[in-house]
């Protein structure tokens, strides 16, 4: 779906910048919409959740693309031609410059990719034994 005129009113009230041309899937959730900036060429899949002060910015080669069910923590920056896979998570204040595979987590500056949670738990159990 496309962001409707209500979105431009939200930009004034909540100080976020979401262009009407941005391709945003249904179920888009912004619990705290202040300070969110989404480039007009960005694509956001269905049921994504973005917290405050997040930036999706274009680079020289393209704009960010988010799969479905992606969660992005407060203050995170996703910069350039980056693809975030389905069910991925981006940690608060992370700066993502590379692709994030589905079900993985990106944390830190610059972001490093962590394996899916179930794989991290198995590794901890193996180390403890």
Secondary structure, DSSP 8 states (H G I E B T S, - for coil): -B--HHHHHHHHHHT-EE-TT-EE-TT-B-TT-TT-EE-TT-EE-TT-EE-TT-EEE--SS---EE-TT-EE-TT-EEESS-EE-TT-EE-TT-EE-S-B-TT-EEETTTTEEE--HHHHHHHHHHHH-
